[in-house]
Amino acid sequence: MRGPDAWLAAEVRTYTDRTSRSRKRFEIARKVLPGGDTRSITFYEPYPVAIAAAGGIQLTDMDGNRYRDFLLNYTSLITGHRHPVVQRAARLAMDRVVAVAAPAPGQVELATELADRIPSVERVRFLSSGTEAAMLAVRIARAVTGRSVVIKAIGGYHGSYPDLDFMLRPGSRPLGVPESSEVVAVPYNDTGRLVSVVEQLGERCAAILLEPALGAAGIVPGDAEYLRSAERVARRNGALFILDEVITFRLGRGGLQGLLGLSPDLTVLGKIIGGGFPVGALGGRAEPMEVLAPRGERSIAHSGTFNGNPVTMAAGLAGLKLLTPSAYAHLDALGARLADGIRAAFASSGVTGSVTQVGSLLNVHFTGGPVNDADGAWSSDKPSMGAFHLGLLNRGVFVAPRGMLAVSLATTANDVDAALAAIGDTLTGMCGDMRRAESTVASFGQ
Ligand SMILES: Cc1ncc(COP(=O)(O)O)c(C=O)c1O
C-alpha cells in the first residue's frame, strides 16, 4: 500500500499532467500580472487552473478538464454561472444603456427590492464592490458621530481596504497598513471583551463593524446573543452598528440579520446583489444615509464612475427575484447534505477535521478543536488543506483553497453526492501520517 507521501506526489503529478495549458498561461501571465492574476486569493501551489468557460456549476479549464464549481466566485454566483434569466436581463439592459453620468434605469428598482427585503434598510447607495461599501460605511460612521475608532473582529474581512485589513491574519499588521490606524480588533463571539473595549473607548468609538458569520476566516457562525449584544452596546454608547452582509446576505430573504432579528444602522452588501456582475451597496437607516444627499458642507461627497451600472442593476434584480422561499429551502437542504456528508467522510477516513456551516455556506477545517472564532479557524492544518484542495481539483471539484464551499440554485443533490464521493476519496488518500504529507506540500513552491 502507498503511504501519504506517495499519494500526494502522485496527486501533484496528476495535476501537472492534466493542466499543462494552465501552467503555460501562468508562466506568461506572471510577466504582465503580479502573481499571474488580479486577485491574490486565486493563487495556490503549484499554479492555479485557468478557466476557459463556465455554465451552471460546470467549469471547463484551458485543457478541457471539467469541474463542479463549489466556490461560485467566492459565493457570489448564487444562481450559478450564466443563469438564462439573469443573462437575458443583462442583455436587455445592455441594449439600452451601458453607463451614463445621469440617473439611469435599474437603481430605484434594485434599491426598492433591497429595502423590501431588509427592514433596517431605508436608503441604498450603490458602488462597484463590497470593499467600497465597507469603506463608505466607516466614513459615514465617522462623519455622523464625529468619532474616529472602529471596532472590528479579529479575522473579520471587509474587503481590500488597508485600515480594515488590520488583524485579518493572526497578530498581523499587513504591509501598507498605517500604524496610526484607528481600528481596534477584538476576538469574535466574545461578548465580554467587546463590551469592555467599547466602554474603554467611550466617546472615541464611532462604530462596531461585524460580519454576522465570519466569512474569510472560515465560515464561523456568530452567536445570536453576541450579535444582539453588539447592537445594544453600540446603541448605548452612541456608536453605529454596522453589519457586513456581503457574503451572508445569501442566507435568507433579509440576510442573516433577518434570520437573527438584528437591526443594524448600516448594512454592507455586495456579491449576490449584482447577478454576478461587479457590485457593492451600502444600505441603512435614513438618518445616517442622508449624509450622502448633496447639501453642501453638511454632506459627504461620494462618487464612483461605475456606481449603479445599469447592466449590474438589471442582472442583480433578476437574480434576486429568483430567490424565493423554495430557492432558500433548496440552498439550505443542499448545504446541510454537504455538511453531513463531509462530517461522515472525516469520520470514516480517520482524518481529524470538522465542518462549519450556515445554510448554503460551509468551511472544512483540519482541526479537532472548536471553531468559534478566527483563532479556532486558523488552527486548521495548512498542509492538509493544500493536499485536500489539490485532491479535489484532480477529482473535478472546485472549492476555495482555504476549504470554503457554497452551493447555488444550479447545484443539484447529484452534484453534492459527486462532490462527497470526491471528498471521501481524497480524505482516504490523505489519511495516515499528515506530517510526511506536509513536507511534500511545502516543497511545491521551491
Ligand atoms: C464579508 C465581506 N465584506 C467585504 C468583501 C469585499 O467585497 P468585494 O470583493 O466585492 O470588494 C468581501 C469579499 O469577499 C466579504 O466577504
The ligand as a Gaussian input file, in Angstrom:
#p B3LYP/6-31G(d) Opt

LIG

0 1
 C      -17.681000      39.997000       4.281000
 C      -17.054000      40.680000       3.103000
 N      -17.018000      42.015000       3.075000
 C      -16.488000      42.678000       2.013000
 C      -15.963000      41.993000       0.953000
 C      -15.369000      42.749000      -0.185000
 O      -16.171000      42.653000      -1.322000
 P      -15.505000      42.863000      -2.771000
 O      -14.637000      41.678000      -3.022000
 O      -16.688000      42.956000      -3.685000
 O      -14.738000      44.128000      -2.709000
 C      -15.975000      40.601000       0.950000
 C      -15.420000      39.846000      -0.183000
 O      -15.234000      38.658000      -0.151000
 C      -16.527000      39.924000       2.061000
 O      -16.546000      38.598000       2.117000

